[in-house]
Structure formats: C-alpha cells, structure tokens
Amino acid sequence: MRSLVLKLTLAFLFVGLIGALLVAVFVGLRTQREFNQFISDRNQQELVDKLANFYQEHGSWEGLSAINLRLDDGQGQPAFVRAPVALIDNDRTVVLGSRNFQVGQQIGKADIRVSLPVEVDGQVVGAVLFDLPGDVPRRDPRSPEVAFIAKVNRAIVFGALGAAVIALVLGVLLARAISQPIGELTEATQRVASGELGLQVPVRTQDEIGELAVSFNRMSADLATSNHLRRQMTADIAHELRTPLSIILGYTEALSDGKLHGKPAIYDAMYGEARLLSHLVDDLRTLSLADAGELALNRVMLAPAESLERVAAANAELAAQRGIRLEVQIAPDLPWVEADRERLAQVLANLVSNALRYTPDGGVITLSGEAVDHRVLLRVSDTGQGIDPEHTPHVFRRFYRADPSRPDTGESGLGLAIAKSLVEAQGGTIEVQSVLGQGTTFTVALPAARGEASHDA
C-alpha cells in the first residue's frame, strides 16, 4: 500500500466497523439472552401464581398431578406445556416430581439448586425447584420489564467499552507503525547534523513515509559523496598547486643564493609553471562560478557548424604534424542554437584536445553535428585507446585520472569538468561513450532554437 492517506482512511474505517460489529454482536446476543430471561421470569411468576391458587383452593398439595404452564404459540393462541419443575413442601419433601426429582425424595439444603417460594396469605407453603440452569429464578425486586431494560442498557455500555478498547489497541498499533519510522528519521537527521554523513535508515513501507526515508537515504549518501569529493578536490588542488610552486620556489631560491645564474631556459621554465598556475586558478574560478550559477554567459543565436569548423581549423596544424586526419561532418539544415559562442568553442576545443592527446599517430578524429528530436548533437569522436568501462562514469569528475601513473602533461585535470559545467549552464548535456581499444565519442546536446533559419553546411 503506497498511500499513507489511504492507510489511515482504511484504518479508521476498520476501527469503526469493528466497533460497530462488536456492539451489534454483543448487544444482540445479550439482548436475546436477557429477553429469554425476561420471558422466563414472567413464566416463573405465572407458575408460582398458579400453584398458590391451587393451594388456596384445596388447602394442601393433595390432588396436584401436574403443573401446566400456558404459553403463547406465536399466533395469539394459548398453548399448555409441562413445566420442567418439581414441587416441595415445607419439609423439603418432593410432592410433585420431575425428571430429576422423585416424589417423596427428601431434598437437602445443599441439593436445592434453584427455587422460588410459593406463598399463600403471607405464609410459605412450598417451593418450586427448576431443572434447567437457564431457568434460574432471580429475586429481583424490580419488575421483569424494568430489569430487562436495565440489562439491555448495561449490554450496550459493555459493548461500547469493548469497542473502545479495540479501537485503542488498533490506534496504538497504528500510531506505533507511523511513529517508529518518523522517530528513526528524526534520530538519523540529528546524527547527520552532528557529522555522521552517509547514515541510512531502514525503508519499512512504500507510502509517503517510505518515500521520505528513501529521499533521506539518498540525501545522506549524496552528502557523504559530496563531502568526500570536496576533501578529494582540496587534496587534488593542493597537489596540482604544489608541483609548479615547488619548481618556481626551487628556481628562485637557487637564483637568490647564487647557485644558478639566470639564463633564458630557466626563465622559460619559471614562466611556463607560472602560466600553469594561472590557468589552474582560472579553471577553478570558472568552476566555482558555474557551481554558484553566476557564470556570465553571452548567449546569441549561432550556427553550430561554424563552431565545429572553427575548432577543426584551430587544431588542423597540430593534427597534421602527427598524421591524424581531422574530419568535419555536418548534417544539412542543421538548426541553430542559442549559446555562448566562446564558451561553446571552449568546450569543443577541450574535447578535441583530449582526442588529440589519446589518439595515436595516423588516427582519425571526427567532428560531427546532427539534429535529433529538437536537439542539436555535436560529437567529437576519435580512434584512440578508449576508456575502461570502470572509469567511464567518472571522467567528468574534477582532477579525475583513469591512470594516476600517467605522466603530467601540463593540464589542470579540470577540462572535462569545466566542459560539463559550461554545457549544463547553457541548458545542454554532455555524455561519453567509449569502447576500449577502439575509441571514444563525446556528445554535446543543446536545445535547437525555434523559429530560426538553419545553417546549411
């Protein structure tokens, strides 16, 4: 059951039905029993009156052969049945027998189960013994009608109390079922607030509370991941900064101590490391602005084919030096996009630079563009070494290196992370597909501009 509202509604309905059913059953059974007792009490009184009249007419119990009781046959006609009772005199001797009592039998005090006295002119002249436990006489000073109503009212009260008890038990169970996961979530949030990131709570249901638990677990895991990445990024930044700073400090210290004499090669090395530092700082600033949503974008209507051709022309000489064929394949009538011209060129240039770095001499790099489902797909494909599937999901992470042992190429390690941030800032997406040993394809997807002319390659 996936809805807490439905659960609560059904629970309240169930409690109400159980309460109503319990009251109905309890009161119904009790009413039937008390009604039978009511009829029995009235019959018993009629029986005692008949015996008193007999004794008053005859002056003794002689001549009494049977005790008949008039009942209603249900159709308004009187019917006479033999009453299951025995009669004893004042000496507790049976003068009229029944199934369990024989004439002449002496009844002890302990053997008299139930009896009603028979009085004539205020004197007790005998007693009636009853065979059936259900016919137990009651010396109730109230009339049978009043006693019946009182007992029915008491049955209603007991039924209502029973229903209240069941409702209370069900309510406690329901409250516990709701409060337990909420309590676990409360405790978990306090522990996460105290720094225990990544904490998970059990998902016990599939309703709104279960969805809340799933969301909390996802949030907690994301916080732990973000915290780990932040620490890793801090360590990576320190590592990336340490190398050029160490080189610059080493040269300046040696020059200051006179251990080295200034010459163009030393100054060129120091200048190169300073440029690397400046490039790294610029990349970090770009990422921080993109993360904060404050990256300035000059979005204009542009033909993506021009950006592809521009990047291909900029890298044509470097590709030719290594014998790499750089191809541009643009679908006809390629829609325009609304994007920042320089930022888009920066993204494509970064992807081509990566392709050149990992494509062997004599390989092929292809820049292509096509329109699919109101989107413009710009692809940079190479025939390089490819990326291991284990590392593919992480290539856009900052400072991530699939092979930590590879030599430092002077890059900041932030190129793909910046490319992802720049594309997403313009409403697009970037993906990578790679086959190890065959090559890699990066795909930039941007929304196609509406109502604009297309660019024919």
N, C-alpha and C positions, 0 to 999 in steps of 0.2 A: 504494500500500500504506500503510495508515493505522496499523499497529501495529508498534512497534519490537520487541516480543517476537516477533511473527510473522516479522519480517525476520531477527532473529538466529537464530531456530529454523531457518528455511529456509536461511540462510547456512551454519550448521553442518551441516545435513543435506546441502547441496550439496557442501561441502568433504569430508564423509565419503564421499559417493557417488563423487565424482571420485577421491578417493584409492583407494577400493576398486576402482573400474573400472580405474584406471591400473595398480594392482598386478596385477589379474587379466589385463589385456591384455598387459602387459609380461612377466609371468611365464609366461603361456600361450604367447605367441609364442616367448619364449626357451626355454621347456621343449621346445616342438615342435622347434625348431632343434637344440637340444642332444641331443634324443632321436634325431633323424635322424643327427646326427654320431656318436652312440653306436652306432647300428646300422651306420653306415659304417665306424667304427673296428673293430668286430667282424668285418665282412665283409672289410675290408682285411687283417686279421691271418689270417683263414681263407685268403684268396687267397695271401698270402705263404707260408703253410704248405704249400699245395698245390704251389706252384712249387718250394719247397725239396725236397719229397718226390719230385717228378718228376726234379729234377736228381740227387738222391741215388740214384735207381733207375737212371737212364740214364747218368750221368756227364757229361752235356752237355745242351745245349738242342736237339739234333737230334731230330726227330720230334715236337716240340711244334707242334701246328697251331692250337690254340685254347685259350683259358683259360675254363673254365666255373666258375660260382660257384653253389653251392647256396643257395637262399633258402627261407624258409617262405612258402607260398602263402596263409596265414591260416587254413587248415583243418587244420593239422597235417601236411600232405603236403609233401615236398620238391619244389622246382622248380629247374631249372637255367636260368640266363640267361647270355648272353655279356657278360662284363665289359668296360666301356669303358676298357681299359688296353692299354698296349704294354710289351714286354719288351726290355731292352737288356742286352748282355753287359758284361764289364769294360772292353771297348774303346769303350763308349758307341755300339755299333752295334746298330740295331734288328734283333732276331732274330724278333720276332713283332709284326706291325703292328696298327694300329687305325685309326680314322677319320682321325686327324691325324698319324699316324706310319706311314711306309712301311718295309717290310723292306729292310734294307741301308742305310738312312739313317743318316748319322753325326750324332749328337746332340752339339752343343756345350754347354759348361758353362752358357752364358747361355740356352740353349734348354730346358734341363731345368727345367720349371716345378715339378713336384712329383714326388717319387719316394720309394719305400721300398726299402731294400736287401733282397736275398734272400741269406741266409746258410746255409751247409751246413758243419757241423763247425767253426764259428767263422770260416769264410772267406766273404767276399763273392763270390758267383758271378754276380751280376747285380742289376738294379734294375727296379722296376715304375714306369712313367710313367702318370699319370692324366690323362684328357682333361677331366673335368668339374671346374670350380672348387669345387663343393660337396663334392667328394671329396678335399679336401686332407688328406693324412695328417699326423698330429701325433706328434712324437716325445715323447710324454708318458710318463714312467716309471711313472705310475700305471696301474692297470687301467682299462678303459673304464667300468666301473661306478662306481668311485670318482671318476673325472673327471666323469662325468655328474652325480652328486650334488653335487659341488663347484660345478659350473657353475649348476645349478638354485638352489642356495643363494645364489650370487652374484647371480643374476637377481632373487631375492626382495629382497635387500638394495638393489639398484639401483631396483627398483620402489618400495620403501618410501621411499627417498631422493627419488625423483621426486614421490611423493605428498606428502611433507613440504614440498618446495619449492613445489608448487602451493598447498598449504594455507597456507604462509607468505605467498605472494603475495596470495591471496584475503583472508587475515587482515589484511594491511597495508592493502589497499583498503577493507575493511570498517571497520577502525579509523579510517582517514582520513575515511571518509564520516561517521562518528559524531563524531570529534574536531573536525573543521573547524567545524560549526555551534556546538558547545559552546565552542570557542575564540573564535568570533565573539561569542557571548553573553557570555563572560567579559570580553572586551575592552570590549564595549559597556556592561556593568554598571559597570566601572571608570570609563569616560568619563562615564556618567550620574552616578556618585557624585562625580565631580570638578566637576559642574555643567553638563555638556553635555546639557541636557534636550531631549526630543523626538527623540533619536537612534533610528534604525530599523535593524534587521538584516534581511538577506535571508531569506525563508522558502523553504528548499530542499526540504523534504519535507512530507508530510501526516501523519506519525506523531507520537509524543509529543514529539519534539524540535521538529518543526514547530509543534505547538500551543504549546510553550514559547516559541518565537520570536514567534508571534502574540501571546501574552499579554504578552511583554516589550514588543513594539511598542506594544500598547495602553496598558500601564502608562507607558511613556516618553512617549507622546503625552498621556496624562492628566496626568502630572506637569508637562509643559510648559504645558498648558492651565491647570492649577491655579495654576502659578506666574505665568502671565500674568494670570489673573483676580485673584490676590492683589495683584499690583502695581497692576492697574487699580482694584481696590477701594480700596487705600490712597490712590491718587491721587483717586478719587471722594470718599472720606471727607474728605480734605484740602480738596477743592473745596467740598463741602457745608458743612463747618465754617467755611470762610474767609468766606463771604458774611455770615452772621449775626454772626460775631465782628467782622468789619470794620465792620459797621453799629453794633454796640454800642460798640466801641472809638472809632469816629468821634464818636458822640454823647457818650460820657463824656469824651473829650478836649476836645471843644468846650465842654461844660459846665464842665469843670475850668478851662479857660483863660478862661472868661467870654465866649466868642464867642457862646454860646447861653444863653438864660435858660430855666430849667425851666418846662415847661407840659405839660398833660395829653397833648397829641398826641405829644410827644417821648417821654414816659414809656410811653405805649401802644405806640409803635413799638419801644422797647427791650424792653418786656415780651413783645411778640409774637416778637421774634427770640430772646429767652431761652427762650420756650416751644418754639420750633422746635428750638433746640439740645437742650433736654431731651428732646423727642420723638425726635430723631435718636439720642441716646445710648441711650434706652430700646429703640429698634428694633435698634440694634447689639448691645445686651446680649441681647435676645431671640434674635437670630440666632446669637450665639456660644453661648448655652446649648443651642439646638436642634442646632447642629453638634456639640457635645460630648456630646449625648444626656443632658443634665442639666436639660432644661426641665421644670419642675414642672407636672404635669397632674392636674386633679381630675376624673377620668373617672367619669361616672354614666350611668345609663340615662335617656335623654331622647327626646322625640318631635321629630324634625327639623322637623315642621311648625311647632312653636312657635317655633323659631329663625328660620325664614323669615318668619313673621308678625311677630315681634319686630323684625327688621331692616327690614321693609317699613314698620312703624308709625314707626320712628325716622326714616326718610327721607321719609315721606309729605309733610310740610310743604315741604321743600326741593324735592321733585319738583313739587309743586303750584304753587310760585312760578314755575317755568319752563314750566308747562303740559305736563309729562311725566307720562304715565299709568303708574302703578306697579301692576302686577298680580301676584297670587299664585295659582298653580295647583298644587294638591296632589292627587296621586292618592289614591283611597280605600284604606283599610287599609295605609297606608304604615308599614313596620316601624320599630321603634325602633332607635336606635344607642347604642353606648357611647362617649361622647365628653365632652370638657371643654366645658361649656355656654358659658363666657365666651370660650374660645379659638375655638370654632366660630362664635359670634356675631361675634368679631373678624374672622374670615376672610370671612364673608358681608358684613359691613359694609364691608370693604375692597373687595370685588368690586362692591358696589352703588355705592360712592363713585366707583370708576373708571368705571362705566357712566354715572353722572350727569355726570361730567366730559366724556365724549366723545359723549354723546347730545345732539343738537340740541333746541332748544325744540320742544315738540309731539310728541316721540318717545315710544317705549314701552319700558319696562323690565319684564321678566317674571322673577319668581322662581318656580321650579317644583321639584317633588320627585316621584320615582317609584322603584319597586323593580325592579331587573333583576339576575337571577342572583345572589341572596343579597347584593346590594349596594344601597345607597340612593344614588341620584344626585340631587344638589342642583345646580340650574342657575341661573345669572344671565345672562340674555340681554338685549341692547339692540339698538336700531335705529340705532346710531351710525355713525361713519365707517368702522369696521372697521380691521383691521391689515394692512399689506402682508405678503404671504407671506414676503418676505425677512426680516422682523423677528419673525414669529410664534414660531419656535423659541427666541427669546432673551428673551421678555417676563418670564420668571421670574428672569432674572439680576439681580444686585444693582446698583442705580444705572443699569440699562439704560434708555436712552431711544430710542424708534424715531425721534424727531425731535429731535436735540440742540439745534435752534434754537428749540424751543417755549419760551414764557415760563415762568419759575419760578412754580409755583402754591403754593409753601409746603410741598409734600410732600417727604418724605425720599428718595423714589425706592426705598424698600425694601419697599413694601407688598405687592407680588406675591411677592417673595422670602420675606417673612415668612409670607404665606398658604401658600405651598408647604411651608415648613418645619413649620408648625403642623399642616397636614393629614397630612403624612407621619409626623409624630411620633405621630399617633393611628391609624396603620395604614391611611391612605387615600391617594388620589392626586388630583391636580388637573390638568386639561387645558384647552386653549383651542382653539376653532375659530372662524375669522373669515373673512368674505368682504368684501373691500374695497368700501366704498360701501354695504354692506347691514347690517353689524352684527357683533357679537362675542358668543360664548357661552362662559362659563367653567363647567366641570363639576367638582364635587367629589364623589368617590366614596368612601363609607365602608362598611365591612362591616356588614351587618344583624345586629342582636343576635338570638341564638337563644333560643327559649323565652319570649319576652316578648310582652306584648299589643301590638297595633298601635294606631296613633292614626288615628282617622277624622277627616278634615278636615270 
